[in-house]
């Protein structure tokens, strides 16, 4: 009933930062905030920019192109000009690997 895809090694997670990872053919942004790990689509909903090239501050990712912001916990927009939510994905860490539920 669940479809977890192995995304990367937990040891490769950045500390309080974001990285772009290909997961099951999708461009996914993986974020760490303290001990928590979150995943959303990497492409900004406002334009052609990858959020892994942006700046993570607390639970907010700032888009590098027009400085719109999203809450990485649920993909909701928190600062203009973004208005459309990012898709977010469940994440789990098991046996030293990070899994993302993309479907
Ligand atoms: Fe991300 Fe415009 S492309 S805010």
Backbone and ligand atoms as CSV (ligand in chain L), in Angstrom:
chain,resi,resn,atom,element,x,y,z
A,1,UNK,N,N,0.824,-1.211,0.000
A,1,UNK,CA,C,0.000,0.000,0.000
A,1,UNK,C,C,0.856,1.259,0.000
A,2,UNK,N,N,2.142,1.091,0.330
A,2,UNK,CA,C,3.024,2.251,0.278
A,2,UNK,C,C,4.177,1.943,-0.648
A,3,UNK,N,N,4.710,2.972,-1.238
A,3,UNK,CA,C,5.752,2.807,-2.236
A,3,UNK,C,C,6.937,3.688,-1.865
A,4,UNK,N,N,7.807,3.149,-1.023
A,4,UNK,CA,C,8.976,3.908,-0.581
A,4,UNK,C,C,10.125,3.700,-1.551
A,5,UNK,N,N,10.760,4.778,-1.979
A,5,UNK,CA,C,11.894,4.688,-2.890
A,5,UNK,C,C,13.152,5.160,-2.174
A,6,UNK,N,N,14.182,4.346,-2.275
A,6,UNK,CA,C,15.484,4.672,-1.682
A,6,UNK,C,C,16.052,5.901,-2.397
A,7,UNK,N,N,16.298,6.976,-1.658
A,7,UNK,CA,C,16.722,8.231,-2.274
A,7,UNK,C,C,18.209,8.502,-2.110
A,8,UNK,N,N,18.723,8.306,-0.912
A,8,UNK,CA,C,20.144,8.554,-0.658
A,8,UNK,C,C,20.512,7.986,0.706
A,9,UNK,N,N,21.830,7.962,0.974
A,9,UNK,CA,C,22.300,7.523,2.279
A,9,UNK,C,C,22.042,8.622,3.300
A,10,UNK,N,N,21.631,8.228,4.493
A,10,UNK,CA,C,21.408,9.218,5.554
A,10,UNK,C,C,22.685,9.995,5.833
A,11,UNK,N,N,23.834,9.342,5.664
A,11,UNK,CA,C,25.121,9.999,5.915
A,11,UNK,C,C,25.382,11.123,4.913
A,12,UNK,N,N,24.691,11.093,3.769
A,12,UNK,CA,C,24.881,12.130,2.749
A,12,UNK,C,C,23.921,13.299,2.910
A,13,UNK,N,N,23.050,13.245,3.920
A,13,UNK,CA,C,22.146,14.373,4.166
A,13,UNK,C,C,22.962,15.575,4.631
A,14,UNK,N,N,22.658,16.753,4.093
A,14,UNK,CA,C,23.353,17.948,4.569
A,14,UNK,C,C,22.757,18.381,5.899
A,15,UNK,N,N,23.534,19.046,6.731
A,15,UNK,CA,C,23.030,19.553,8.001
A,15,UNK,C,C,22.327,20.880,7.799
A,16,UNK,N,N,21.031,20.931,8.175
A,16,UNK,CA,C,20.249,22.166,8.035
A,16,UNK,C,C,20.438,22.814,6.667
A,17,UNK,N,N,20.208,22.004,5.652
A,17,UNK,CA,C,20.365,22.507,4.283
A,17,UNK,C,C,19.496,21.672,3.355
A,18,UNK,N,N,19.592,21.956,2.080
A,18,UNK,CA,C,18.764,21.298,1.070
A,18,UNK,C,C,19.660,20.725,-0.016
A,19,UNK,N,N,19.257,19.552,-0.551
A,19,UNK,CA,C,19.928,19.005,-1.725
A,19,UNK,C,C,18.879,18.493,-2.701
A,20,UNK,N,N,19.259,18.473,-3.977
A,20,UNK,CA,C,18.394,17.919,-5.007
A,20,UNK,C,C,18.770,16.469,-5.253
A,21,UNK,N,N,17.757,15.608,-5.327
A,21,UNK,CA,C,17.987,14.184,-5.532
A,21,UNK,C,C,16.984,13.669,-6.568
A,22,UNK,N,N,17.455,12.831,-7.483
A,22,UNK,CA,C,16.531,12.176,-8.405
A,22,UNK,C,C,15.947,10.960,-7.700
A,23,UNK,N,N,14.625,10.919,-7.587
A,23,UNK,CA,C,13.948,9.807,-6.918
A,23,UNK,C,C,12.870,9.285,-7.866
A,24,UNK,N,N,13.047,8.063,-8.315
A,24,UNK,CA,C,12.087,7.447,-9.227
A,24,UNK,C,C,11.803,8.365,-10.423
A,25,UNK,N,N,12.869,8.972,-10.947
A,25,UNK,CA,C,12.730,9.804,-12.125
A,25,UNK,C,C,12.216,11.201,-11.858
A,26,UNK,N,N,11.993,11.550,-10.590
A,26,UNK,CA,C,11.530,12.897,-10.267
A,26,UNK,C,C,12.643,13.702,-9.620
A,27,UNK,N,N,12.569,14.997,-9.820
A,27,UNK,CA,C,13.525,15.924,-9.209
A,27,UNK,C,C,12.947,16.337,-7.858
A,28,UNK,N,N,13.570,15.848,-6.794
A,28,UNK,CA,C,13.054,16.042,-5.438
A,28,UNK,C,C,14.059,16.859,-4.634
A,29,UNK,N,N,13.562,17.796,-3.842
A,29,UNK,CA,C,14.400,18.529,-2.889
A,29,UNK,C,C,14.246,17.858,-1.532
A,30,UNK,N,N,15.386,17.518,-0.917
A,30,UNK,CA,C,15.385,16.912,0.419
A,30,UNK,C,C,16.007,17.921,1.378
A,31,UNK,N,N,15.300,18.176,2.476
A,31,UNK,CA,C,15.697,19.204,3.445
A,31,UNK,C,C,15.964,18.569,4.797
A,32,UNK,N,N,16.946,19.091,5.507
A,32,UNK,CA,C,17.094,18.721,6.907
A,32,UNK,C,C,16.921,19.970,7.758
A,33,UNK,N,N,16.124,19.826,8.811
A,33,UNK,CA,C,15.922,20.902,9.789
A,33,UNK,C,C,16.137,20.255,11.146
A,34,UNK,N,N,17.315,20.476,11.737
A,34,UNK,CA,C,17.653,19.739,12.949
A,34,UNK,C,C,17.666,18.246,12.641
A,35,UNK,N,N,16.898,17.483,13.408
A,35,UNK,CA,C,16.852,16.035,13.201
A,35,UNK,C,C,15.752,15.613,12.228
A,36,UNK,N,N,14.994,16.580,11.726
A,36,UNK,CA,C,13.881,16.242,10.842
A,36,UNK,C,C,14.312,16.295,9.387
A,37,UNK,N,N,13.681,15.441,8.577
A,37,UNK,CA,C,13.967,15.404,7.143
A,37,UNK,C,C,12.643,15.542,6.392
A,38,UNK,N,N,12.634,16.384,5.359
A,38,UNK,CA,C,11.428,16.639,4.569
A,38,UNK,C,C,11.774,16.546,3.092
A,39,UNK,N,N,10.748,16.314,2.270
A,39,UNK,CA,C,10.960,16.256,0.823
A,39,UNK,C,C,9.805,16.938,0.104
A,40,UNK,N,N,10.147,17.693,-0.935
A,40,UNK,CA,C,9.134,18.307,-1.806
A,40,UNK,C,C,9.628,18.209,-3.242
A,41,UNK,N,N,8.755,18.562,-4.185
A,41,UNK,CA,C,9.233,18.756,-5.538
A,41,UNK,C,C,10.326,19.825,-5.506
A,42,UNK,N,N,11.320,19.648,-6.395
A,42,UNK,CA,C,12.448,20.570,-6.405
A,42,UNK,C,C,12.162,21.800,-7.254
A,43,UNK,N,N,11.326,21.658,-8.258
A,43,UNK,CA,C,11.020,22.780,-9.151
A,43,UNK,C,C,10.032,23.727,-8.468
A,44,UNK,N,N,10.376,24.993,-8.439
A,44,UNK,CA,C,9.483,26.010,-7.880
A,44,UNK,C,C,8.169,26.023,-8.664
A,45,UNK,N,N,7.058,26.279,-7.975
A,45,UNK,CA,C,5.755,26.335,-8.659
A,45,UNK,C,C,5.561,27.663,-9.380
A,46,UNK,N,N,6.480,28.595,-9.225
A,46,UNK,CA,C,6.334,29.921,-9.826
A,46,UNK,C,C,7.122,30.064,-11.122
A,47,UNK,N,N,8.164,29.276,-11.309
A,47,UNK,CA,C,8.995,29.437,-12.494
A,47,UNK,C,C,10.043,28.361,-12.581
A,48,UNK,N,N,10.993,28.589,-13.474
A,48,UNK,CA,C,11.986,27.568,-13.768
A,48,UNK,C,C,13.196,27.726,-12.856
A,49,UNK,N,N,13.038,27.347,-11.605
A,49,UNK,CA,C,14.141,27.428,-10.648
A,49,UNK,C,C,14.079,26.203,-9.754
A,50,UNK,N,N,15.252,25.742,-9.353
A,50,UNK,CA,C,15.327,24.579,-8.475
A,50,UNK,C,C,15.559,25.053,-7.041
A,51,UNK,N,N,14.738,24.543,-6.161
A,51,UNK,CA,C,14.800,24.993,-4.770
A,51,UNK,C,C,16.080,24.543,-4.077
A,52,UNK,N,N,16.722,23.490,-4.609
A,52,UNK,CA,C,17.993,23.057,-4.017
A,52,UNK,C,C,19.079,24.115,-4.224
A,53,UNK,N,N,18.833,25.076,-5.127
A,53,UNK,CA,C,19.770,26.183,-5.324
A,53,UNK,C,C,19.393,27.392,-4.466
A,54,UNK,N,N,18.353,27.259,-3.674
A,54,UNK,CA,C,17.883,28.357,-2.828
A,54,UNK,C,C,18.487,28.293,-1.436
A,55,UNK,N,N,17.836,29.009,-0.517
A,55,UNK,CA,C,18.368,29.138,0.840
A,55,UNK,C,C,17.345,28.643,1.844
A,56,UNK,N,N,17.786,27.730,2.689
A,56,UNK,CA,C,16.916,27.184,3.722
A,56,UNK,C,C,17.147,27.940,5.023
A,57,UNK,N,N,16.058,28.480,5.562
A,57,UNK,CA,C,16.132,29.182,6.844
A,57,UNK,C,C,15.053,28.623,7.737
A,58,UNK,N,N,15.457,27.862,8.747
A,58,UNK,CA,C,14.457,27.176,9.568
A,58,UNK,C,C,13.654,26.229,8.696
A,59,UNK,N,N,12.321,26.351,8.746
A,59,UNK,CA,C,11.463,25.489,7.943
A,59,UNK,C,C,11.095,26.106,6.600
A,60,UNK,N,N,11.751,27.224,6.241
A,60,UNK,CA,C,11.394,27.896,4.989
A,60,UNK,C,C,12.508,27.786,3.965
A,61,UNK,N,N,12.086,27.414,2.729
A,61,UNK,CA,C,13.035,27.440,1.623
A,61,UNK,C,C,12.729,28.667,0.767
A,62,UNK,N,N,13.789,29.423,0.470
A,62,UNK,CA,C,13.637,30.607,-0.378
A,62,UNK,C,C,14.094,30.280,-1.783
A,63,UNK,N,N,13.219,30.528,-2.742
A,63,UNK,CA,C,13.545,30.274,-4.147
A,63,UNK,C,C,14.657,31.214,-4.606
A,64,UNK,N,N,15.636,30.689,-5.358
A,64,UNK,CA,C,16.758,31.535,-5.787
A,64,UNK,C,C,16.377,32.549,-6.870
A,65,UNK,N,N,15.223,32.374,-7.522
A,65,UNK,CA,C,14.924,33.232,-8.678
A,65,UNK,C,C,14.196,34.526,-8.290
A,66,UNK,N,N,13.082,34.406,-7.561
A,66,UNK,CA,C,12.330,35.623,-7.174
A,66,UNK,C,C,12.113,35.707,-5.666
A,67,UNK,N,N,12.800,34.863,-4.925
A,67,UNK,CA,C,12.769,34.910,-3.455
A,67,UNK,C,C,11.405,34.598,-2.847
A,68,UNK,N,N,10.570,33.883,-3.594
A,68,UNK,CA,C,9.367,33.335,-2.971
A,68,UNK,C,C,9.770,32.285,-1.951
A,69,UNK,N,N,8.864,31.977,-1.008
A,69,UNK,CA,C,9.206,31.011,0.032
A,69,UNK,C,C,8.096,29.988,0.227
A,70,UNK,N,N,8.544,28.790,0.641
A,70,UNK,CA,C,7.627,27.695,0.967
A,70,UNK,C,C,8.011,27.114,2.319
A,71,UNK,N,N,7.000,26.586,3.008
A,71,UNK,CA,C,7.237,25.794,4.212
A,71,UNK,C,C,7.586,24.381,3.765
A,72,UNK,N,N,8.791,23.921,4.098
A,72,UNK,CA,C,9.238,22.612,3.605
A,72,UNK,C,C,8.474,21.459,4.265
A,73,UNK,N,N,7.758,21.739,5.373
A,73,UNK,CA,C,7.037,20.665,6.062
A,73,UNK,C,C,5.793,20.234,5.302
A,74,UNK,N,N,5.208,21.164,4.540
A,74,UNK,CA,C,3.958,20.825,3.849
A,74,UNK,C,C,3.868,21.420,2.445
A,75,UNK,N,N,4.909,22.154,2.028
A,75,UNK,CA,C,4.925,22.716,0.681
A,75,UNK,C,C,4.106,23.977,0.513
A,76,UNK,N,N,3.486,24.464,1.591
A,76,UNK,CA,C,2.621,25.642,1.458
A,76,UNK,C,C,3.441,26.903,1.199
A,77,UNK,N,N,2.938,27.782,0.329
A,77,UNK,CA,C,3.632,29.047,0.089
A,77,UNK,C,C,3.558,29.942,1.322
A,78,UNK,N,N,4.660,30.625,1.648
A,78,UNK,CA,C,4.684,31.499,2.817
A,78,UNK,C,C,5.107,32.917,2.463
A,79,UNK,N,N,5.531,33.152,1.232
A,79,UNK,CA,C,5.963,34.504,0.860
A,79,UNK,C,C,5.768,34.678,-0.638
A,80,UNK,N,N,5.238,35.828,-1.053
A,80,UNK,CA,C,5.040,36.101,-2.469
A,80,UNK,C,C,6.396,36.149,-3.179
A,81,UNK,N,N,6.472,35.906,-4.491
A,81,UNK,CA,C,5.324,35.788,-5.392
A,81,UNK,C,C,4.748,34.376,-5.523
A,82,UNK,N,N,5.182,33.408,-4.746
A,82,UNK,CA,C,4.621,32.072,-4.934
A,82,UNK,C,C,3.230,32.004,-4.309
A,83,UNK,N,N,2.315,31.357,-5.025
A,83,UNK,CA,C,0.942,31.218,-4.526
A,83,UNK,C,C,0.492,29.761,-4.524
A,84,UNK,N,N,1.164,28.944,-5.318
A,84,UNK,CA,C,0.760,27.548,-5.463
A,84,UNK,C,C,1.682,26.664,-4.621
A,85,UNK,N,N,1.096,25.743,-3.887
A,85,UNK,CA,C,1.879,24.869,-3.008
A,85,UNK,C,C,2.765,23.935,-3.815
A,86,UNK,N,N,3.877,23.577,-3.219
A,86,UNK,CA,C,4.722,22.507,-3.742
A,86,UNK,C,C,4.116,21.190,-3.298
A,87,UNK,N,N,4.267,20.164,-4.107
A,87,UNK,CA,C,3.895,18.845,-3.622
A,87,UNK,C,C,4.946,18.407,-2.600
A,88,UNK,N,N,4.499,17.874,-1.485
A,88,UNK,CA,C,5.439,17.362,-0.490
A,88,UNK,C,C,5.251,15.860,-0.344
A,89,UNK,N,N,6.278,15.201,0.137
A,89,UNK,CA,C,6.308,13.735,0.164
A,89,UNK,C,C,6.727,13.230,1.536
A,90,UNK,N,N,6.130,12.138,1.990
A,90,UNK,CA,C,6.580,11.511,3.241
A,90,UNK,C,C,8.010,10.995,3.106
A,91,UNK,N,N,8.745,11.089,4.218
A,91,UNK,CA,C,10.137,10.640,4.271
A,91,UNK,C,C,10.306,9.734,5.478
A,92,UNK,N,N,11.129,8.697,5.336
A,92,UNK,CA,C,11.524,7.908,6.504
A,92,UNK,C,C,12.983,7.512,6.357
A,93,UNK,N,N,13.630,7.294,7.500
A,93,UNK,CA,C,15.012,6.832,7.506
A,93,UNK,C,C,15.038,5.450,8.121
A,94,UNK,N,N,15.642,4.515,7.393
A,94,UNK,CA,C,15.668,3.131,7.836
A,94,UNK,C,C,16.987,2.518,7.413
A,95,UNK,N,N,17.658,1.874,8.338
A,95,UNK,CA,C,18.921,1.185,8.052
A,95,UNK,C,C,19.911,2.086,7.336
A,96,UNK,N,N,19.970,3.352,7.767
A,96,UNK,CA,C,20.955,4.260,7.217
A,96,UNK,C,C,20.632,4.811,5.842
A,97,UNK,N,N,19.424,4.556,5.360
A,97,UNK,CA,C,19.006,5.075,4.059
A,97,UNK,C,C,17.788,5.979,4.236
A,98,UNK,N,N,17.691,6.959,3.341
A,98,UNK,CA,C,16.535,7.861,3.339
A,98,UNK,C,C,15.578,7.406,2.243
A,99,UNK,N,N,14.332,7.168,2.629
A,99,UNK,CA,C,13.310,6.733,1.678
A,99,UNK,C,C,12.259,7.826,1.515
A,100,UNK,N,N,11.833,8.029,0.270
A,100,UNK,CA,C,10.794,9.018,-0.025
A,100,UNK,C,C,9.621,8.286,-0.672
A,101,UNK,N,N,8.433,8.617,-0.210
A,101,UNK,CA,C,7.227,7.999,-0.767
A,101,UNK,C,C,6.692,8.896,-1.872
A,102,UNK,N,N,7.084,8.582,-3.112
A,102,UNK,CA,C,6.751,9.468,-4.223
A,102,UNK,C,C,5.429,9.125,-4.888
A,103,UNK,N,N,4.842,7.984,-4.562
A,103,UNK,CA,C,3.547,7.628,-5.176
A,103,UNK,C,C,2.546,7.214,-4.126
L,1,LIG,FE1,FE,10.506,30.620,-7.637
L,1,LIG,FE2,FE,9.724,32.781,-9.052
L,1,LIG,S1,S,10.597,30.944,-9.781
L,1,LIG,S2,S,9.720,32.509,-6.897
